């Protein structure tokens, strides 16, 4: 299953995503030993002036056209993803 997941993740690389979606994608990349350096840079660039990340969309009620997000959860996901993946930016890291 891990190889199938890795292939599906590769398909998503480079696609537009909000902060929580991109952070979750990076966390999965890290778990399957796949790098998305540009995605990591994009996530880091999404940090807002106060240090947090946008709420993004974590859940939706399609029947009511209602989208639910939480800035705290988005920020926690982004901080976790950056913390786990920042070594990708190191010049001594080769994969």
C-alpha positions in Angstrom: 0.0 0.0 0.0 2.9 2.4 0.7 4.0 2.3 -2.9 0.5 3.1 -4.1 0.2 5.9 -1.6 3.6 7.3 -2.8 2.4 7.2 -6.5 -0.9 9.1 -5.6 1.1 11.7 -3.6 3.4 12.2 -6.6 0.3 13.0 -8.6 -0.6 15.8 -6.2 2.8 17.5 -6.1 2.6 21.0 -7.5 -1.1 21.2 -7.4 -2.6 24.2 -5.6 -3.5 23.7 -2.0 -4.4 25.8 1.1 -2.1 25.8 4.1 -3.6 22.8 5.9 -3.9 20.8 2.7 -0.3 21.4 1.8 1.0 20.7 5.3 -0.8 17.4 5.4 0.6 16.5 1.9 4.1 17.3 3.2 3.6 15.1 6.3 2.6 12.2 4.1 5.6 12.8 1.8 7.8 12.7 4.8 6.2 9.4 5.9 6.8 7.7 2.5 10.3 9.1 2.0 9.4 11.4 -0.8 10.5 15.1 -1.0 8.5 18.1 -2.1 11.0 20.9 -1.6 8.9 23.4 -3.6 5.8 22.5 -1.5 7.8 23.1 1.7 9.0 26.5 0.4 5.4 27.4 -0.6 4.1 26.4 2.9 6.8 28.5 4.5 5.8 31.4 2.3 2.2 31.2 3.4 3.0 32.2 6.9 1.2 35.3 7.9 2.7 38.4 9.5 1.6 37.3 13.0 3.3 33.9 12.7 0.3 31.8 12.0 -1.2 30.3 8.8 -4.6 30.8 7.2 -7.5 28.8 8.4 -8.0 27.0 5.1 -10.6 24.3 4.7 -10.5 21.3 7.0 -14.1 20.1 6.4 -17.1 21.0 4.3 -20.9 20.4 4.5 -21.5 20.2 0.7 -25.3 20.3 1.1 -25.1 23.6 2.9 -22.1 25.0 1.0 -20.4 25.5 4.4 -16.7 25.3 4.8 -15.0 24.8 8.1 -11.5 25.7 9.0 -9.5 26.5 12.1 -6.5 28.7 12.1 -4.9 27.0 15.2 -5.2 23.6 13.5 -3.7 24.9 10.3 -0.9 26.6 12.1 -0.1 23.4 14.1 -0.1 21.3 10.9 2.2 23.8 9.2 4.6 24.0 12.1 4.7 20.2 12.4 5.3 19.7 8.6 8.1 22.3 8.5 9.7 20.8 11.6 9.7 17.3 10.1 10.6 18.3 6.5 13.0 21.2 7.0 16.1 19.0 6.5 15.1 18.7 2.8 16.5 22.3 2.5 19.9 21.3 3.9 22.6 21.2 1.2 24.1 18.0 2.8 20.8 16.1 2.4 20.7 13.8 -0.6 17.8 11.6 -1.5 
